[in-house]
Amino acid sequence: MTPAWECEAAVKRFAERTAVDGATFRCEYGQITVLLGHNGAGKSTLFRAAAGLVRLDAGATLVGGHAPGTTRAQQTVSYMPEQPDLYPGVSVWEHITFVALAYRLRAWEPRARELLERFELTDRRDALPHELSQGLRRRLALVMALLHGARVLLLDEPFNGLDPHSAMRLRATLGDLAAGGAAVVVATHILHDAQRIADHVIVLERGRVIAGGDLSSLVRQAGLAGRTGLEDVYLALTAESR
């Protein structure tokens, strides 16, 4: 079966800095995959390449078997950046309407209302971005990313700024999407969130993939034994790079 998202020897440089350095991995449908790494490890750059926002300097990345930026890829993927792109002077509901029109969605309003209710934004539908807290802006970005039911969902640091109840609802939502066959890919440096949601983890360090698999596989790759949490595994895997 064609992977939901795959990278093969991906390289991306910015001036003198190499953000992605030969990364190779694949993400499957029906799973929550976590890209785990500290800030600057290459997570956001890989997402932007998959979304067609930057071009790789070498290697390849495919979304659902399609090249990023093509119509088929854009229909397949939904991307939420770490810093939500919201427009001043445009209300919460107008942002959602824009997404629906951009993807030519039909009968989208019930789904939009359900998402607003789930993330407790119903009473803020007429609010403008500057009237929203960081957490509320992130909730709006999540609603926009989830609206069109993409088969590949790329979420960059989605738990940042969320209160515990919103984080719980997001974890449940992502689990439901994966159970329904979607590929959910979450980039994070927060180990607690990663361990709670991940079916598969890809560990990035300085633009390179240094390990990948479920937790038991990562424990073996790290040379650890017993009931070991993701924090211990991550610290062991990245120790040599520090």
Contacts in CASP RR format, 6 or more apart in sequence:
PFRMAT RR
TARGET T0000
AUTHOR 0000-0000-0000
METHOD contacts of the structure
MODEL  1
MTPAWECEAAVKRFAERTAVDGATFRCEYGQITVLLGHNGAGKSTLFRAA
AGLVRLDAGATLVGGHAPGTTRAQQTVSYMPEQPDLYPGVSVWEHITFVA
LAYRLRAWEPRARELLERFELTDRRDALPHELSQGLRRRLALVMALLHGA
RVLLLDEPFNGLDPHSAMRLRATLGDLAAGGAAVVVATHILHDAQRIADH
VIVLERGRVIAGGDLSSLVRQAGLAGRTGLEDVYLALTAESR
1 28 0 8 1.000
1 29 0 8 1.000
2 64 0 8 1.000
2 65 0 8 1.000
3 26 0 8 1.000
3 27 0 8 1.000
3 28 0 8 1.000
3 62 0 8 1.000
3 64 0 8 1.000
3 65 0 8 1.000
4 27 0 8 1.000
4 28 0 8 1.000
4 29 0 8 1.000
4 63 0 8 1.000
4 64 0 8 1.000
4 151 0 8 1.000
4 152 0 8 1.000
4 183 0 8 1.000
4 185 0 8 1.000
5 26 0 8 1.000
5 27 0 8 1.000
5 50 0 8 1.000
5 61 0 8 1.000
5 62 0 8 1.000
5 63 0 8 1.000
5 64 0 8 1.000
5 77 0 8 1.000
5 152 0 8 1.000
5 154 0 8 1.000
5 183 0 8 1.000
5 185 0 8 1.000
6 25 0 8 1.000
6 26 0 8 1.000
6 27 0 8 1.000
6 61 0 8 1.000
6 62 0 8 1.000
6 65 0 8 1.000
7 23 0 8 1.000
7 24 0 8 1.000
7 25 0 8 1.000
7 26 0 8 1.000
7 46 0 8 1.000
7 49 0 8 1.000
7 59 0 8 1.000
7 60 0 8 1.000
7 61 0 8 1.000
8 24 0 8 1.000
8 59 0 8 1.000
8 60 0 8 1.000
8 61 0 8 1.000
9 22 0 8 1.000
9 23 0 8 1.000
9 24 0 8 1.000
9 58 0 8 1.000
9 59 0 8 1.000
9 60 0 8 1.000
10 20 0 8 1.000
10 22 0 8 1.000
10 23 0 8 1.000
10 24 0 8 1.000
10 46 0 8 1.000
10 49 0 8 1.000
10 56 0 8 1.000
10 58 0 8 1.000
10 59 0 8 1.000
10 60 0 8 1.000
10 61 0 8 1.000
11 18 0 8 1.000
11 20 0 8 1.000
11 21 0 8 1.000
11 22 0 8 1.000
11 23 0 8 1.000
11 56 0 8 1.000
11 57 0 8 1.000
11 58 0 8 1.000
11 59 0 8 1.000
12 18 0 8 1.000
12 19 0 8 1.000
12 20 0 8 1.000
12 45 0 8 1.000
12 49 0 8 1.000
12 54 0 8 1.000
12 56 0 8 1.000
12 57 0 8 1.000
13 19 0 8 1.000
13 57 0 8 1.000
18 207 0 8 1.000
19 40 0 8 1.000
19 42 0 8 1.000
19 45 0 8 1.000
19 207 0 8 1.000
20 42 0 8 1.000
20 45 0 8 1.000
20 46 0 8 1.000
20 49 0 8 1.000
20 56 0 8 1.000
20 207 0 8 1.000
21 206 0 8 1.000
21 207 0 8 1.000
21 208 0 8 1.000
22 58 0 8 1.000
22 59 0 8 1.000
22 207 0 8 1.000
22 208 0 8 1.000
22 209 0 8 1.000
23 42 0 8 1.000
23 46 0 8 1.000
23 204 0 8 1.000
23 207 0 8 1.000
23 208 0 8 1.000
23 209 0 8 1.000
24 209 0 8 1.000
25 202 0 8 1.000
25 209 0 8 1.000
25 212 0 8 1.000
27 33 0 8 1.000
27 152 0 8 1.000
27 183 0 8 1.000
27 185 0 8 1.000
27 200 0 8 1.000
27 202 0 8 1.000
28 183 0 8 1.000
28 200 0 8 1.000
29 151 0 8 1.000
29 181 0 8 1.000
29 182 0 8 1.000
29 183 0 8 1.000
30 178 0 8 1.000
30 179 0 8 1.000
30 180 0 8 1.000
30 181 0 8 1.000
30 182 0 8 1.000
30 183 0 8 1.000
30 184 0 8 1.000
30 199 0 8 1.000
31 178 0 8 1.000
31 183 0 8 1.000
31 184 0 8 1.000
31 199 0 8 1.000
31 200 0 8 1.000
32 174 0 8 1.000
32 175 0 8 1.000
32 178 0 8 1.000
32 184 0 8 1.000
32 185 0 8 1.000
32 186 0 8 1.000
32 197 0 8 1.000
32 198 0 8 1.000
32 199 0 8 1.000
32 200 0 8 1.000
33 183 0 8 1.000
33 184 0 8 1.000
33 185 0 8 1.000
33 186 0 8 1.000
33 198 0 8 1.000
33 199 0 8 1.000
33 200 0 8 1.000
33 201 0 8 1.000
33 202 0 8 1.000
34 185 0 8 1.000
34 186 0 8 1.000
34 187 0 8 1.000
34 188 0 8 1.000
34 194 0 8 1.000
34 197 0 8 1.000
34 198 0 8 1.000
34 200 0 8 1.000
34 201 0 8 1.000
34 202 0 8 1.000
35 43 0 8 1.000
35 46 0 8 1.000
35 47 0 8 1.000
35 185 0 8 1.000
35 186 0 8 1.000
35 187 0 8 1.000
35 188 0 8 1.000
35 202 0 8 1.000
35 204 0 8 1.000
36 188 0 8 1.000
36 189 0 8 1.000
36 191 0 8 1.000
36 194 0 8 1.000
36 201 0 8 1.000
36 202 0 8 1.000
36 203 0 8 1.000
36 204 0 8 1.000
36 230 0 8 1.000
36 234 0 8 1.000
37 43 0 8 1.000
37 188 0 8 1.000
37 189 0 8 1.000
37 203 0 8 1.000
37 204 0 8 1.000
37 205 0 8 1.000
37 234 0 8 1.000
37 238 0 8 1.000
38 189 0 8 1.000
38 205 0 8 1.000
38 238 0 8 1.000
39 189 0 8 1.000
40 207 0 8 1.000
41 189 0 8 1.000
41 204 0 8 1.000
41 205 0 8 1.000
41 206 0 8 1.000
41 207 0 8 1.000
42 204 0 8 1.000
42 207 0 8 1.000
43 156 0 8 1.000
43 187 0 8 1.000
43 188 0 8 1.000
43 204 0 8 1.000
44 81 0 8 1.000
44 82 0 8 1.000
44 156 0 8 1.000
44 187 0 8 1.000
45 54 0 8 1.000
46 61 0 8 1.000
46 187 0 8 1.000
46 204 0 8 1.000
47 79 0 8 1.000
47 81 0 8 1.000
47 154 0 8 1.000
47 156 0 8 1.000
47 185 0 8 1.000
47 187 0 8 1.000
48 54 0 8 1.000
48 79 0 8 1.000
48 81 0 8 1.000
49 55 0 8 1.000
49 56 0 8 1.000
49 61 0 8 1.000
49 68 0 8 1.000
50 61 0 8 1.000
50 63 0 8 1.000
50 68 0 8 1.000
50 77 0 8 1.000
50 79 0 8 1.000
50 154 0 8 1.000
51 68 0 8 1.000
51 69 0 8 1.000
51 77 0 8 1.000
51 79 0 8 1.000
51 154 0 8 1.000
52 68 0 8 1.000
52 69 0 8 1.000
52 73 0 8 1.000
53 79 0 8 1.000
61 68 0 8 1.000
62 68 0 8 1.000
63 73 0 8 1.000
63 76 0 8 1.000
63 77 0 8 1.000
63 152 0 8 1.000
64 73 0 8 1.000
64 76 0 8 1.000
64 151 0 8 1.000
64 152 0 8 1.000
65 73 0 8 1.000
66 72 0 8 1.000
66 73 0 8 1.000
66 76 0 8 1.000
67 73 0 8 1.000
75 103 0 8 1.000
75 150 0 8 1.000
76 150 0 8 1.000
76 151 0 8 1.000
76 152 0 8 1.000
77 150 0 8 1.000
77 151 0 8 1.000
77 152 0 8 1.000
77 153 0 8 1.000
77 154 0 8 1.000
78 145 0 8 1.000
78 146 0 8 1.000
78 148 0 8 1.000
78 149 0 8 1.000
78 150 0 8 1.000
78 152 0 8 1.000
78 153 0 8 1.000
78 154 0 8 1.000
79 145 0 8 1.000
79 154 0 8 1.000
79 156 0 8 1.000
80 141 0 8 1.000
80 142 0 8 1.000
80 144 0 8 1.000
80 145 0 8 1.000
80 154 0 8 1.000
80 155 0 8 1.000
80 156 0 8 1.000
80 158 0 8 1.000
81 141 0 8 1.000
81 156 0 8 1.000
82 156 0 8 1.000
82 157 0 8 1.000
82 160 0 8 1.000
82 187 0 8 1.000
84 137 0 8 1.000
84 138 0 8 1.000
84 140 0 8 1.000
84 141 0 8 1.000
85 141 0 8 1.000
86 95 0 8 1.000
86 129 0 8 1.000
86 137 0 8 1.000
86 140 0 8 1.000
86 141 0 8 1.000
87 95 0 8 1.000
87 129 0 8 1.000
88 128 0 8 1.000
88 129 0 8 1.000
88 130 0 8 1.000
89 128 0 8 1.000
89 129 0 8 1.000
90 98 0 8 1.000
90 128 0 8 1.000
90 129 0 8 1.000
91 125 0 8 1.000
91 126 0 8 1.000
91 127 0 8 1.000
91 128 0 8 1.000
92 116 0 8 1.000
92 121 0 8 1.000
92 124 0 8 1.000
92 125 0 8 1.000
92 126 0 8 1.000
92 127 0 8 1.000
92 132 0 8 1.000
92 140 0 8 1.000
93 112 0 8 1.000
93 125 0 8 1.000
93 126 0 8 1.000
95 140 0 8 1.000
95 144 0 8 1.000
96 112 0 8 1.000
96 116 0 8 1.000
96 140 0 8 1.000
96 143 0 8 1.000
96 144 0 8 1.000
96 147 0 8 1.000
99 105 0 8 1.000
99 144 0 8 1.000
99 147 0 8 1.000
99 148 0 8 1.000
100 108 0 8 1.000
100 109 0 8 1.000
100 112 0 8 1.000
100 147 0 8 1.000
100 148 0 8 1.000
103 147 0 8 1.000
103 148 0 8 1.000
105 147 0 8 1.000
105 148 0 8 1.000
108 147 0 8 1.000
108 148 0 8 1.000
111 147 0 8 1.000
112 143 0 8 1.000
112 147 0 8 1.000
113 122 0 8 1.000
115 142 0 8 1.000
115 143 0 8 1.000
115 146 0 8 1.000
115 147 0 8 1.000
116 122 0 8 1.000
116 125 0 8 1.000
116 143 0 8 1.000
118 169 0 8 1.000
118 173 0 8 1.000
119 139 0 8 1.000
119 142 0 8 1.000
119 143 0 8 1.000
119 166 0 8 1.000
119 169 0 8 1.000
119 170 0 8 1.000
120 139 0 8 1.000
120 165 0 8 1.000
120 166 0 8 1.000
121 136 0 8 1.000
121 139 0 8 1.000
121 140 0 8 1.000
121 143 0 8 1.000
124 131 0 8 1.000
124 132 0 8 1.000
124 136 0 8 1.000
127 136 0 8 1.000
129 137 0 8 1.000
129 140 0 8 1.000
132 140 0 8 1.000
134 160 0 8 1.000
134 161 0 8 1.000
135 161 0 8 1.000
135 162 0 8 1.000
135 163 0 8 1.000
135 166 0 8 1.000
138 158 0 8 1.000
138 160 0 8 1.000
138 161 0 8 1.000
138 162 0 8 1.000
139 162 0 8 1.000
139 166 0 8 1.000
142 155 0 8 1.000
142 158 0 8 1.000
142 170 0 8 1.000
145 153 0 8 1.000
145 155 0 8 1.000
146 153 0 8 1.000
146 173 0 8 1.000
146 177 0 8 1.000
149 182 0 8 1.000
150 182 0 8 1.000
151 181 0 8 1.000
151 182 0 8 1.000
151 183 0 8 1.000
152 182 0 8 1.000
152 183 0 8 1.000
152 185 0 8 1.000
153 174 0 8 1.000
153 177 0 8 1.000
153 182 0 8 1.000
153 183 0 8 1.000
153 184 0 8 1.000
153 185 0 8 1.000
154 185 0 8 1.000
154 187 0 8 1.000
155 174 0 8 1.000
155 184 0 8 1.000
155 185 0 8 1.000
155 186 0 8 1.000
155 187 0 8 1.000
156 187 0 8 1.000
157 187 0 8 1.000
157 188 0 8 1.000
157 189 0 8 1.000
157 190 0 8 1.000
158 170 0 8 1.000
158 186 0 8 1.000
158 188 0 8 1.000
159 167 0 8 1.000
159 170 0 8 1.000
159 188 0 8 1.000
159 190 0 8 1.000
159 193 0 8 1.000
160 190 0 8 1.000
162 170 0 8 1.000
167 193 0 8 1.000
171 193 0 8 1.000
171 196 0 8 1.000
171 197 0 8 1.000
174 184 0 8 1.000
174 186 0 8 1.000
174 197 0 8 1.000
175 184 0 8 1.000
175 197 0 8 1.000
177 184 0 8 1.000
178 184 0 8 1.000
178 199 0 8 1.000
186 193 0 8 1.000
186 194 0 8 1.000
186 197 0 8 1.000
186 198 0 8 1.000
188 194 0 8 1.000
191 230 0 8 1.000
191 231 0 8 1.000
191 234 0 8 1.000
194 201 0 8 1.000
194 230 0 8 1.000
195 215 0 8 1.000
195 229 0 8 1.000
195 230 0 8 1.000
195 231 0 8 1.000
198 214 0 8 1.000
198 215 0 8 1.000
198 230 0 8 1.000
199 214 0 8 1.000
200 212 0 8 1.000
200 213 0 8 1.000
200 214 0 8 1.000
201 211 0 8 1.000
201 212 0 8 1.000
201 213 0 8 1.000
201 214 0 8 1.000
201 215 0 8 1.000
201 218 0 8 1.000
201 230 0 8 1.000
202 209 0 8 1.000
202 211 0 8 1.000
202 212 0 8 1.000
202 213 0 8 1.000
203 209 0 8 1.000
203 210 0 8 1.000
203 211 0 8 1.000
203 212 0 8 1.000
203 218 0 8 1.000
203 234 0 8 1.000
203 237 0 8 1.000
203 238 0 8 1.000
204 210 0 8 1.000
205 237 0 8 1.000
205 238 0 8 1.000
205 241 0 8 1.000
206 241 0 8 1.000
210 237 0 8 1.000
210 238 0 8 1.000
210 241 0 8 1.000
211 218 0 8 1.000
211 221 0 8 1.000
211 222 0 8 1.000
211 237 0 8 1.000
212 218 0 8 1.000
212 221 0 8 1.000
213 221 0 8 1.000
215 229 0 8 1.000
215 230 0 8 1.000
215 233 0 8 1.000
218 230 0 8 1.000
218 233 0 8 1.000
218 237 0 8 1.000
219 225 0 8 1.000
219 226 0 8 1.000
219 228 0 8 1.000
219 229 0 8 1.000
219 233 0 8 1.000
221 237 0 8 1.000
222 228 0 8 1.000
222 232 0 8 1.000
222 233 0 8 1.000
222 236 0 8 1.000
222 237 0 8 1.000
223 236 0 8 1.000
224 232 0 8 1.000
224 233 0 8 1.000
224 236 0 8 1.000
END
